[in-house]
Amino acid sequence: MIALFVTLSCLPLLVIDMLGSTSGASETNATASDVPESSLVMLATPSTAAAPASVVLETTTVPPATVPAVPVPTTSAPRVVQAPPTTAAPVYLPPPPPPIINSSDAAFMACVRERESHGDYTAVDPSGQFMGAYQIYQGGWDSIAGSMGRGDLVGVRPHQASPADQDAVAYAMLAKLGRSPWNFACS
């Protein structure tokens, strides 16, 4: 039964194909060829007058479907795509030279270094609050380092900074605050 239906369904296509390839086309063939193939619909209906295997072919034309128009951009200018912003790497500025100090200040700083840490740049007091050769607390260190333009030292633990950086911060502290941070102990 299925084979019969498939055969009957395909038969009209074969007939149309055969009719379309002949050079002497009849009026029916001319009508069918005027319409694009995609718009032809073939109906196969069994004939009541003939044997059960005969088929009557009817050709019906279906109007083409209406396709909604797709908007087309009217500008022909190229679309400019900007690259994502890049983050610049931080710029490291070398430390400024130590301030020029007089011999009295140099002697004072040598005394502070000896008194506070015995010259040990890695020293930390028992409370953990004062660190480095000059025993500077973290808040004071960050404040002076920032005012010196040494953002690279802000947040660094004083005892973990290089001896040159510790000396630079201590001399800047001396220049800014005088001898008071060390209680004038070496005066």
C-alpha positions as protocol buffer text, in pm:
chain_id: "A"
residue {
  index: 1
  type: MET
  ca { x: 0 y: 0 z: 0 }
}
residue {
  index: 2
  type: ILE
  ca { x: 280 y: 243 z: 94 }
}
residue {
  index: 3
  type: ALA
  ca { x: 477 y: 150 z: -217 }
}
residue {
  index: 4
  type: LEU
  ca { x: 169 y: 221 z: -429 }
}
residue {
  index: 5
  type: PHE
  ca { x: 124 y: 561 z: -267 }
}
residue {
  index: 6
  type: VAL
  ca { x: 492 y: 653 z: -315 }
}
residue {
  index: 7
  type: THR
  ca { x: 479 y: 540 z: -677 }
}
residue {
  index: 8
  type: LEU
  ca { x: 162 y: 737 z: -739 }
}
residue {
  index: 9
  type: SER
  ca { x: 312 y: 1044 z: -568 }
}
residue {
  index: 10
  type: CYS
  ca { x: 627 y: 1040 z: -781 }
}
residue {
  index: 11
  type: LEU
  ca { x: 455 y: 958 z: -1110 }
}
residue {
  index: 12
  type: PRO
  ca { x: 333 y: 1314 z: -1179 }
}
residue {
  index: 13
  type: LEU
  ca { x: 686 y: 1449 z: -1140 }
}
residue {
  index: 14
  type: LEU
  ca { x: 816 y: 1203 z: -1395 }
}
residue {
  index: 15
  type: VAL
  ca { x: 541 y: 1293 z: -1639 }
}
residue {
  index: 16
  type: ILE
  ca { x: 611 y: 1666 z: -1605 }
}
residue {
  index: 17
  type: ASP
  ca { x: 983 y: 1609 z: -1644 }
}
residue {
  index: 18
  type: MET
  ca { x: 925 y: 1409 z: -1958 }
}
residue {
  index: 19
  type: LEU
  ca { x: 685 y: 1667 z: -2097 }
}
residue {
  index: 20
  type: GLY
  ca { x: 927 y: 1952 z: -2024 }
}
residue {
  index: 21
  type: SER
  ca { x: 1212 y: 1783 z: -2214 }
}
residue {
  index: 22
  type: THR
  ca { x: 1016 y: 1731 z: -2540 }
}
residue {
  index: 23
  type: SER
  ca { x: 1069 y: 1985 z: -2817 }
}
residue {
  index: 24
  type: GLY
  ca { x: 707 y: 1991 z: -2940 }
}
residue {
  index: 25
  type: ALA
  ca { x: 532 y: 2101 z: -2624 }
}
residue {
  index: 26
  type: SER
  ca { x: 156 y: 2102 z: -2602 }
}
residue {
  index: 27
  type: GLU
  ca { x: -53 y: 2383 z: -2458 }
}
residue {
  index: 28
  type: THR
  ca { x: -67 y: 2213 z: -2117 }
}
residue {
  index: 29
  type: ASN
  ca { x: 309 y: 2179 z: -2116 }
}
residue {
  index: 30
  type: ALA
  ca { x: 352 y: 2544 z: -2211 }
}
residue {
  index: 31
  type: THR
  ca { x: 129 y: 2649 z: -1924 }
}
residue {
  index: 32
  type: ALA
  ca { x: 322 y: 2438 z: -1679 }
}
residue {
  index: 33
  type: SER
  ca { x: 659 y: 2563 z: -1802 }
}
residue {
  index: 34
  type: ASP
  ca { x: 556 y: 2928 z: -1766 }
}
residue {
  index: 35
  type: VAL
  ca { x: 535 y: 2882 z: -1390 }
}
residue {
  index: 36
  type: PRO
  ca { x: 847 y: 2813 z: -1188 }
}
residue {
  index: 37
  type: GLU
  ca { x: 876 y: 2450 z: -1074 }
}
residue {
  index: 38
  type: SER
  ca { x: 868 y: 2546 z: -709 }
}
residue {
  index: 39
  type: SER
  ca { x: 518 y: 2687 z: -746 }
}
residue {
  index: 40
  type: LEU
  ca { x: 359 y: 2379 z: -909 }
}
residue {
  index: 41
  type: VAL
  ca { x: 153 y: 2149 z: -695 }
}
residue {
  index: 42
  type: MET
  ca { x: 54 y: 1812 z: -836 }
}
residue {
  index: 43
  type: LEU
  ca { x: -254 y: 1641 z: -707 }
}
residue {
  index: 44
  type: ALA
  ca { x: -296 y: 1271 z: -765 }
}
residue {
  index: 45
  type: THR
  ca { x: -650 y: 1147 z: -729 }
}
residue {
  index: 46
  type: PRO
  ca { x: -769 y: 800 z: -825 }
}
residue {
  index: 47
  type: SER
  ca { x: -1010 y: 793 z: -1120 }
}
residue {
  index: 48
  type: THR
  ca { x: -1348 y: 642 z: -1052 }
}
residue {
  index: 49
  type: ALA
  ca { x: -1405 y: 541 z: -1414 }
}
residue {
  index: 50
  type: ALA
  ca { x: -1081 y: 357 z: -1473 }
}
residue {
  index: 51
  type: ALA
  ca { x: -905 y: 71 z: -1304 }
}
residue {
  index: 52
  type: PRO
  ca { x: -779 y: 126 z: -949 }
}
residue {
  index: 53
  type: ALA
  ca { x: -421 y: 181 z: -1072 }
}
residue {
  index: 54
  type: SER
  ca { x: -500 y: 472 z: -1305 }
}
residue {
  index: 55
  type: VAL
  ca { x: -445 y: 829 z: -1189 }
}
residue {
  index: 56
  type: VAL
  ca { x: -588 y: 1162 z: -1299 }
}
residue {
  index: 57
  type: LEU
  ca { x: -331 y: 1444 z: -1284 }
}
residue {
  index: 58
  type: GLU
  ca { x: -429 y: 1798 z: -1203 }
}
residue {
  index: 59
  type: THR
  ca { x: -188 y: 2091 z: -1206 }
}
residue {
  index: 60
  type: THR
  ca { x: -258 y: 2377 z: -970 }
}
residue {
  index: 61
  type: THR
  ca { x: -50 y: 2692 z: -948 }
}
residue {
  index: 62
  type: VAL
  ca { x: 19 y: 2827 z: -599 }
}
residue {
  index: 63
  type: PRO
  ca { x: 107 y: 3197 z: -577 }
}
residue {
  index: 64
  type: PRO
  ca { x: 457 y: 3259 z: -441 }
}
residue {
  index: 65
  type: ALA
  ca { x: 475 y: 3332 z: -70 }
}
residue {
  index: 66
  type: THR
  ca { x: 526 y: 3690 z: 34 }
}
residue {
  index: 67
  type: VAL
  ca { x: 862 y: 3729 z: 204 }
}
residue {
  index: 68
  type: PRO
  ca { x: 895 y: 4025 z: 440 }
}
residue {
  index: 69
  type: ALA
  ca { x: 1154 y: 4275 z: 327 }
}
residue {
  index: 70
  type: VAL
  ca { x: 1478 y: 4278 z: 522 }
}
residue {
  index: 71
  type: PRO
  ca { x: 1604 y: 4630 z: 596 }
}
residue {
  index: 72
  type: VAL
  ca { x: 1929 y: 4702 z: 417 }
}
residue {
  index: 73
  type: PRO
  ca { x: 2164 y: 4963 z: 560 }
}
residue {
  index: 74
  type: THR
  ca { x: 2173 y: 5271 z: 339 }
}
residue {
  index: 75
  type: THR
  ca { x: 2512 y: 5399 z: 447 }
}
residue {
  index: 76
  type: SER
  ca { x: 2820 y: 5267 z: 279 }
}
residue {
  index: 77
  type: ALA
  ca { x: 3067 y: 5399 z: 535 }
}
residue {
  index: 78
  type: PRO
  ca { x: 3274 y: 5126 z: 697 }
}
residue {
  index: 79
  type: ARG
  ca { x: 3198 y: 5042 z: 1056 }
}
residue {
  index: 80
  type: VAL
  ca { x: 3478 y: 5151 z: 1287 }
}
residue {
  index: 81
  type: VAL
  ca { x: 3558 y: 4910 z: 1567 }
}
residue {
  index: 82
  type: GLN
  ca { x: 3772 y: 5042 z: 1847 }
}
residue {
  index: 83
  type: ALA
  ca { x: 4024 y: 4819 z: 2015 }
}
residue {
  index: 84
  type: PRO
  ca { x: 3964 y: 4758 z: 2386 }
}
residue {
  index: 85
  type: PRO
  ca { x: 4156 y: 4992 z: 2611 }
}
residue {
  index: 86
  type: THR
  ca { x: 4485 y: 4860 z: 2734 }
}
residue {
  index: 87
  type: THR
  ca { x: 4621 y: 4909 z: 3078 }
}
residue {
  index: 88
  type: ALA
  ca { x: 4962 y: 5058 z: 3079 }
}
residue {
  index: 89
  type: ALA
  ca { x: 5221 y: 4892 z: 3297 }
}
residue {
  index: 90
  type: PRO
  ca { x: 5314 y: 5097 z: 3602 }
}
residue {
  index: 91
  type: VAL
  ca { x: 5616 y: 5312 z: 3545 }
}
residue {
  index: 92
  type: TYR
  ca { x: 5893 y: 5264 z: 3797 }
}
residue {
  index: 93
  type: LEU
  ca { x: 6073 y: 5582 z: 3884 }
}
residue {
  index: 94
  type: PRO
  ca { x: 6416 y: 5546 z: 4035 }
}
residue {
  index: 95
  type: PRO
  ca { x: 6445 y: 5677 z: 4389 }
}
residue {
  index: 96
  type: PRO
  ca { x: 6548 y: 6038 z: 4419 }
}
residue {
  index: 97
  type: PRO
  ca { x: 6895 y: 6097 z: 4551 }
}
residue {
  index: 98
  type: PRO
  ca { x: 6910 y: 6129 z: 4928 }
}
residue {
  index: 99
  type: PRO
  ca { x: 6873 y: 6485 z: 5046 }
}
residue {
  index: 100
  type: ILE
  ca { x: 7190 y: 6672 z: 5113 }
}
residue {
  index: 101
  type: ILE
  ca { x: 7229 y: 6675 z: 5485 }
}
residue {
  index: 102
  type: ASN
  ca { x: 7482 y: 6839 z: 5706 }
}
residue {
  index: 103
  type: SER
  ca { x: 7731 y: 6647 z: 5917 }
}
residue {
  index: 104
  type: SER
  ca { x: 7521 y: 6700 z: 6230 }
}
residue {
  index: 105
  type: ASP
  ca { x: 7220 y: 6527 z: 6067 }
}
residue {
  index: 106
  type: ALA
  ca { x: 7441 y: 6247 z: 5931 }
}
residue {
  index: 107
  type: ALA
  ca { x: 7577 y: 6186 z: 6281 }
}
residue {
  index: 108
  type: PHE
  ca { x: 7222 y: 6194 z: 6421 }
}
residue {
  index: 109
  type: MET
  ca { x: 7098 y: 5931 z: 6171 }
}
residue {
  index: 110
  type: ALA
  ca { x: 7399 y: 5705 z: 6240 }
}
residue {
  index: 111
  type: CYS
  ca { x: 7318 y: 5729 z: 6612 }
}
residue {
  index: 112
  type: VAL
  ca { x: 6947 y: 5647 z: 6550 }
}
residue {
  index: 113
  type: ARG
  ca { x: 7039 y: 5344 z: 6339 }
}
residue {
  index: 114
  type: GLU
  ca { x: 7271 y: 5212 z: 6612 }
}
residue {
  index: 115
  type: ARG
  ca { x: 7035 y: 5288 z: 6901 }
}
residue {
  index: 116
  type: GLU
  ca { x: 6715 y: 5157 z: 6739 }
}
residue {
  index: 117
  type: SER
  ca { x: 6840 y: 4839 z: 6566 }
}
residue {
  index: 118
  type: HIS
  ca { x: 7217 y: 4812 z: 6613 }
}
residue {
  index: 119
  type: GLY
  ca { x: 7240 y: 4878 z: 6237 }
}
residue {
  index: 120
  type: ASP
  ca { x: 7018 y: 4578 z: 6148 }
}
residue {
  index: 121
  type: TYR
  ca { x: 6799 y: 4671 z: 5851 }
}
residue {
  index: 122
  type: THR
  ca { x: 6583 y: 4359 z: 5903 }
}
residue {
  index: 123
  type: ALA
  ca { x: 6503 y: 4430 z: 6270 }
}
residue {
  index: 124
  type: VAL
  ca { x: 6147 y: 4423 z: 6403 }
}
residue {
  index: 125
  type: ASP
  ca { x: 6066 y: 4528 z: 6761 }
}
residue {
  index: 126
  type: PRO
  ca { x: 5895 y: 4272 z: 6991 }
}
residue {
  index: 127
  type: SER
  ca { x: 5552 y: 4432 z: 6939 }
}
residue {
  index: 128
  type: GLY
  ca { x: 5592 y: 4406 z: 6558 }
}
residue {
  index: 129
  type: GLN
  ca { x: 5493 y: 4770 z: 6520 }
}
residue {
  index: 130
  type: PHE
  ca { x: 5834 y: 4930 z: 6448 }
}
residue {
  index: 131
  type: MET
  ca { x: 6054 y: 4790 z: 6174 }
}
residue {
  index: 132
  type: GLY
  ca { x: 6382 y: 4834 z: 5990 }
}
residue {
  index: 133
  type: ALA
  ca { x: 6709 y: 5002 z: 6083 }
}
residue {
  index: 134
  type: TYR
  ca { x: 6530 y: 5321 z: 6193 }
}
residue {
  index: 135
  type: GLN
  ca { x: 6234 y: 5141 z: 6359 }
}
residue {
  index: 136
  type: ILE
  ca { x: 5967 y: 5324 z: 6158 }
}
residue {
  index: 137
  type: TYR
  ca { x: 5600 y: 5222 z: 6200 }
}
residue {
  index: 138
  type: GLN
  ca { x: 5400 y: 5130 z: 5888 }
}
residue {
  index: 139
  type: GLY
  ca { x: 5174 y: 5439 z: 5883 }
}
residue {
  index: 140
  type: GLY
  ca { x: 5468 y: 5679 z: 5903 }
}
residue {
  index: 141
  type: TRP
  ca { x: 5660 y: 5482 z: 5641 }
}
residue {
  index: 142
  type: ASP
  ca { x: 5365 y: 5489 z: 5396 }
}
residue {
  index: 143
  type: SER
  ca { x: 5306 y: 5860 z: 5455 }
}
residue {
  index: 144
  type: ILE
  ca { x: 5667 y: 5962 z: 5394 }
}
residue {
  index: 145
  type: ALA
  ca { x: 5713 y: 5723 z: 5100 }
}
residue {
  index: 146
  type: GLY
  ca { x: 5400 y: 5867 z: 4937 }
}
residue {
  index: 147
  type: SER
  ca { x: 5511 y: 6227 z: 4994 }
}
residue {
  index: 148
  type: MET
  ca { x: 5847 y: 6141 z: 4836 }
}
residue {
  index: 149
  type: GLY
  ca { x: 5672 y: 6019 z: 4523 }
}
residue {
  index: 150
  type: ARG
  ca { x: 5773 y: 5661 z: 4599 }
}
residue {
  index: 151
  type: GLY
  ca { x: 5440 y: 5486 z: 4555 }
}
residue {
  index: 152
  type: ASP
  ca { x: 5635 y: 5165 z: 4498 }
}
residue {
  index: 153
  type: LEU
  ca { x: 5731 y: 5170 z: 4868 }
}
residue {
  index: 154
  type: VAL
  ca { x: 5381 y: 5239 z: 5003 }
}
residue {
  index: 155
  type: GLY
  ca { x: 5256 y: 4920 z: 5167 }
}
residue {
  index: 156
  type: VAL
  ca { x: 5602 y: 4761 z: 5178 }
}
residue {
  index: 157
  type: ARG
  ca { x: 5700 y: 4656 z: 5529 }
}
residue {
  index: 158
  type: PRO
  ca { x: 5997 y: 4879 z: 5629 }
}
residue {
  index: 159
  type: HIS
  ca { x: 6220 y: 4588 z: 5734 }
}
residue {
  index: 160
  type: GLN
  ca { x: 6163 y: 4424 z: 5392 }
}
residue {
  index: 161
  type: ALA
  ca { x: 6276 y: 4731 z: 5196 }
}
residue {
  index: 162
  type: SER
  ca { x: 6633 y: 4762 z: 5076 }
}
residue {
  index: 163
  type: PRO
  ca { x: 6883 y: 4945 z: 5301 }
}
residue {
  index: 164
  type: ALA
  ca { x: 6903 y: 5227 z: 5043 }
}
residue {
  index: 165
  type: ASP
  ca { x: 6523 y: 5268 z: 5048 }
}
residue {
  index: 166
  type: GLN
  ca { x: 6518 y: 5263 z: 5430 }
}
residue {
  index: 167
  type: ASP
  ca { x: 6787 y: 5533 z: 5438 }
}
residue {
  index: 168
  type: ALA
  ca { x: 6599 y: 5744 z: 5181 }
}
residue {
  index: 169
  type: VAL
  ca { x: 6270 y: 5727 z: 5376 }
}
residue {
  index: 170
  type: ALA
  ca { x: 6445 y: 5798 z: 5708 }
}
residue {
  index: 171
  type: TYR
  ca { x: 6629 y: 6102 z: 5563 }
}
residue {
  index: 172
  type: ALA
  ca { x: 6303 y: 6229 z: 5409 }
}
residue {
  index: 173
  type: MET
  ca { x: 6135 y: 6184 z: 5747 }
}
residue {
  index: 174
  type: LEU
  ca { x: 6415 y: 6380 z: 5910 }
}
residue {
  index: 175
  type: ALA
  ca { x: 6385 y: 6658 z: 5650 }
}
residue {
  index: 176
  type: LYS
  ca { x: 6006 y: 6676 z: 5689 }
}
residue {
  index: 177
  type: LEU
  ca { x: 5956 y: 6617 z: 6062 }
}
residue {
  index: 178
  type: GLY
  ca { x: 6291 y: 6692 z: 6215 }
}
residue {
  index: 179
  type: ARG
  ca { x: 6434 y: 6482 z: 6499 }
}
residue {
  index: 180
  type: SER
  ca { x: 6105 y: 6441 z: 6685 }
}
residue {
  index: 181
  type: PRO
  ca { x: 6009 y: 6096 z: 6545 }
}
residue {
  index: 182
  type: TRP
  ca { x: 6308 y: 5954 z: 6737 }
}
residue {
  index: 183
  type: ASN
  ca { x: 6239 y: 6157 z: 7052 }
}
residue {
  index: 184
  type: PHE
  ca { x: 6556 y: 6358 z: 7012 }
}
residue {
  index: 185
  type: ALA
  ca { x: 6738 y: 6057 z: 7167 }
}
residue {
  index: 186
  type: CYS
  ca { x: 7063 y: 6112 z: 6980 }
}
residue {
  index: 187
  type: SER
  ca { x: 7078 y: 6492 z: 7005 }
}
